[in-house]
Amino acid sequence: MRPNIEVSAAAFARPVDTVRTSDESVPAVIRKLRAMSVRGLARMYSRRDRQFVFRLRRTDTNVVQEGLSPRYTAITLIGMADLPERSVAHILGSHSAHDVCARIVEEASVTANLGDAALTLWAAGRQGFEGFGPIAVHLPALKPLETAHPTVEMAWLLSALSDVPSANRERLRERVADRLMAAWNPTSKLFPHIIDGSGGGRAHVSCFADLIYPIQALAKFASVSGNQRALDIASAAGTRLCELQGDAGQWWWHYDYRTGRVIEGYPVYAIHQDAMGPMGLFALRAAGGPDCRAAIMSGMDWLVSAPELNGASLIDDQVDLIWRKVARREPNKAVRYLQATASRVHPSGRVPAVDLVFPPRAIDFEDRPYHLGWLLYAWNSEHAAAQRMSVPGQERRR
């Protein structure tokens, strides 16, 4: 692991700076966040290991690296694929993106995790790395069509197969799409947490990731295959997700797969606001689905001026990072478990007064490379040209 990254202790005595889209245009905010992402990823890359770390975490006096993550490395490579060479060199130093691909392909070729294999295949394809054959050979051993898998991992696989097309894998792509579409609930318009998983006390709970990644994947699949059913499902799910968005632009965390209602809103993650939400909804629009730019802008408004923080932001100019989330002041994720239990007993059941007892005011002072990777992917130059962030004749959701 690389040495701790020293940051002035005085920086931690100052409040998190606020950047508002009323003061800076959305394109200006995006340019700021993209530049911050390049600098942040340079601090998160371990040259010794040819991988990105698991996270940067704030301590009392500095910001330190912790762990390594092949998964986050793959996601980061996906986002870096459109960066100019000078930016890649700033992040990786003397290494190339192909050097890093070769490192994670080694692990993905023998992994037991479908998500890691899918993301590495996707990253290698986006980077033009031709040595990903062992991953494709290894995929059948992970049984993507036969056994239970997290919805997120199946969505990553479909996105990879759609972004990295191959005549040899078209049938697999179609069958993965069919499995993902079969898991969609037309009543709630949501996806489950596990596809074909066993029941349990929280089997009805889906998270934001369980929704946005399938929307993105089915939209990508519809774009390359012309499958209208995939686009219809992605459109219905995307529309429902936007309907559930918070009044201040929050992308909430937990949803009821059975009813399509929010179970618990917090934490609200920065990555959902500036990266995952935009990239999924951009893919939907690019495929011919609904235009969700008003919801995207509302989500960005929350990121730069969160009411839970009295208008402050998770964008910290002093430390040059985007902090991970706003959460409740609660012990051991108590509210999430309580709300899951109450809603399991009855779909309308909720624990009352949680905002008063456990107010959502705590900042999680860490940043992870996959956040910055998805941010770069969501707002790459291609998207910037195709997805002008202005909505004529439309008000932002407030």
N, C-alpha and C positions, 0 to 999 in steps of 0.2 A: 504494500500500500504506500502511496506517495505521502510525503510529510503533510502535516496539518497546514491548511491555508490560513495564514494569519490575516485577521481583519482588525482594525482599530477597535478597541473596547468602547471607545466613545460612540461608535456607530450604533451600539446596542442601547445607548441611553436616549437616542432620538426616536421619535415616533416614526412608524412606517409612513413614507411619503405618499401623498395622494396625487394621482394623475387622473383627470376627468376627461371624458370624451367631449364635454362641453367646452373645455379649454384647449384640447388637442383633437384634431379630426381622427376618426377611426384609422385611416391609413397611416397617420403619424404615430398612433399608439402601436399599430402592428409593426411598423419599421423599428420602433423602439424595442419591442419585445423580441423581434427576430435578432437584432444586434445583441441584446442581452443574452439570448439563447446561445449564440455562437461563443460569446465570452464565458458563459456558464459551463458549456460542454467542454471547453478547454480546461476548466478547473476540475471536471469530473472524469477526465480520461486518464487511465493508468497506462503509461507507456511501457512499463515493465511487463504488464500482463496482457497488453493489447486488447483491453476491454474497458468498458466504462464501469465506474463504481456503482454501488447500489443507491447511494444518496450522499448529499452534503447535508450536514446537520449543524445547527447553531448551538454552541456551548456558551458558557458565561463570558468567554473572552475571545473566541474565534469561531471559525467554521471549519469542520473537519470532514474528511472523507470516511465513508464506512462501506465495507464489503465490496463485492464485485457482482455483476449481473449479466450473464450472456443474453438473457431475455431483453433487458433494457438496452444492451448493446445493439441487438438486432433492430429494435424500434428506432434507436437513434440513427442507425445507418439508413433506414427507410427515409427518415426525415432529412438526412444530409445529402441525399442523392441529387438534389437540385441546387446545392450550394456551389458558388464559384470556387475554383481551385484554391484561391488565397484563403477563403474561409475554412475549407477543409484542412489546409496546412496549419492554420492557426489552432485548430482543435487537436489534430493528430500529430503535429510536429513532423518528424521525418518519416512517419508511417503513412501508408496510403489506406484508403478505404478497403482496397482489396486485401491488404495485410490483415485488417481486422476481420473481414469476411472469412478469410481462410481459417482464422483462429476459432470463430464460433461455428463454422461449418463442421469442424472436427467434432465438436461436442454434440451438435444437433443430429449428426449422422448416427449416433448411438443413444440418443435421449429416449426416455420413456414418456416424455411430456409432449403431447400433440401441439400445444401452443408454442413451445420453444421451436419445434421443427417447422411449424407453419411460418412463424415470424422470420426465422433464418432463411427459409426459402424465399420469402417475400423480399427480405433485405438483399439477398444475393442477386435476385432478379432485377431489383431497382438499381443496384450498383453495377450491373453488367458483369457480374462475377460468374464465370462459366463453370466453376468447379462445384456447383451445387448438386450434381447428379446423385451423390450418395444419399442426400436427404430425400430426394424423390423415390429412390429405391427403398428407403427405410419407412416411408409413410404407411404402406400396407400393414407393417408390423404393429403400428399404433392403433389399428382398427378404427379409423374415423367413422365408418359406417355401421359398425356392429355393436360398439359398447357405449356406455354413458360417457359424455364429455361435457365440460363447461360450455355453455353457449358462446362465451367470448372466444374460446379456442376454436370452435367450429367456424365462427365468423372470420377469425384471422385466416384460417385455412382457405375459406372461400375467397377472401380478398386476395390472398397470395396467388391462388389459381387463376383469378380473373386478371390480376395485374401482371402476372408472368405466364401468358398463355402458352400452351403446348398441345399439339394434336394428340400426344400420348396421354394427356391428362384431362381431356375434355369430358370424358365419361365420368371420371371421378368428380370433376367440378360440378357437373349436373346433379350427381347423386348427393353431394354435400349440400348443394342449394336446396334440393328437395327435402332433405332432412331438416334443414334450418327452417324452411317454410312450413313444414308439418308441425314444428314446435310452436309456431305463432298461434296465439289465442285470438280468434276473430272477434270475440266478445270484448275483451279488455284492450285488444290491439297491442299487446305486449308480448315479450318473449320470456321464457323461464330462465332461471339461473343455471340449471343443469338440463341437458337434453336427455330424455329417457332416464332420469335419475330416480332414485327411490324417494319415498315420501319422508316427512319429518316435520318437526315443529316450525321450521322456517322454509319449507318447500315452496310456499306461496310467495316468497319474497324475491323480487328481482331488483337488481341495482342498475344505476344509470349505464354502466358499462355493458350490461346484458341487453340493453336496448339500442344504444348508439352504434356499437360495432356490427350487429346484424343489419341495421339500417344501411350502414356504409357498404357492407359486403353484398347485400342483395341488390343495392343500387349499382355497384360495380359489375356484378354478374349480369344484371339487366342491360347494362351498357354494351357488354361484349357479346351477349347472346341474343338480345332482343326479346327476352322472356318477359311477357307482359305481367304475368302473375307475380313474379319477383318484384317488379316495379310497383305494382298495386299494393303489395304487402308492405314494402318499404315506405311507400307514400302514406299509407294509413298509420303505420307505426310512428313515422316522423311527425305527422300532423297531431297525433295524440300526445306525443312527447312535448310538443310546443304548447299544446293546450294546458298541460300540467306545469309548465314553467312558472316559477314564482313571480310575484308582482314586481319585484325589483330585478328580475332577470336570472334568478337562481335556477340552476339545473339541480333538482333535488336528487337525493341519494337512493332511497328505498321505495319500491312500488309494489302493489299487490297484483300479481300475475293473473289472479282470478277476476278482479273487478276493474283494473285499470286506474286505481286511485293511489295517491301518495300515502305511504305508511309512515315514513319518517324522512324529513327533509335534510337533516344534518348528519355528517359534515357536508359543506359545499366546497368542492375541490376547485382550485384554480385551473387545473388541467381540463376540467369539463367545460369551463367558461371560455378559455382561449384556444383550445386545441381539439379535444375530442368532439365536443358539440359542433363546432364549425366544420371539421373535416367530414363528419358523417352527413351533415345537412348539405354541405357543398356537393358531395358525391350524389346525393339524392337529386338535387337540382340539375346537375350535369347529366343525369340519366333521363331527364324529362319529368321529374317529379315536382312537387310544390316548391315554391320559392319561400324559404324560411329565413331570409336575411334579416327581417325585423327581429326575430327571436335571437339570432346570432348577435346582433348589435346590442340587444337588451342584456344578453349574457356578458358581453364585453363591458357594458356600463357598470354591471355589478362588480366585475373584477377591479375596476379602477376606482370605484367608490361604493363600498359595501355598507349598507345601513346597519348591519350587525356590528360594524367597527366604527360607527358614528361618522361614516364617510371616508374613513381611511382605506388603504389598499393593501393587498398582498404583494403588490409590486414594490419592492424595496430598493430604491435607488442607492441608498448608502452602502448596502452590502452587495448590490448588483445581482440579486436573485429574485425569483418569484416564489414566495412561500406557499406551502402545499395546500392548506385548507383553513377554513373557519369551522370550528367544532363547538359542541356544547362543553360546558364545564361539568363533566360527569365522570364517575368512576367506571372504568372497564366497559365502555360502550353500553352502559346500562339502559339508556333510553331506547336504543335500537332493539335490544332484546325484549324489553317490556312491550314496545309497540308491536313487534312481531308476534309475541304471545297473545296480546289482546286482539289483534286482527285475525289470528288463527282461530280463536274461540268464536269470534263473529266478525264477518268482513267489515262491519262499520265500527268495531270496537277500537278505541284509542285511549291511551292513558292521558288524563286531563292535566292541564297546567304545567306541562313540561317546560314551556318557554320561561315560565316564572321560576321554577325550581332549578332548572338546568339551562341557563341562558346561553345562546350560541355566540360567544364572544372570545373564545380561545383561538389563538393562531398556532398552527403547527409549523414550527420553524425548521423545516427541512425542504429540500428540493431534490428531485430525482431526474436522471437524464432522459427517461422516456417522456416526461412532460415536455422538455425542450425539443426532443425529437419529433413528437407529434405536433408541437406548435409550428416547427419549421415545415413539416409536411402539409399541415392545414393551410398555411399561408405562403406556399411556394409561389414562384413567379407565374406559373401557369394558372393557379387559382386566382392570383391577384389580378391577372388580366381578364379572366372569365367571370369573376365574382365581384364586380364593383360594389363596394359597401355603401351604396346609397339606394334608397327605396323610394322612388318618386311617388308622391301621392299617398304615402303610407306613414303613419306615425309609429314611433318605436313603442314597443309594449312597455307599459309602466303601471 
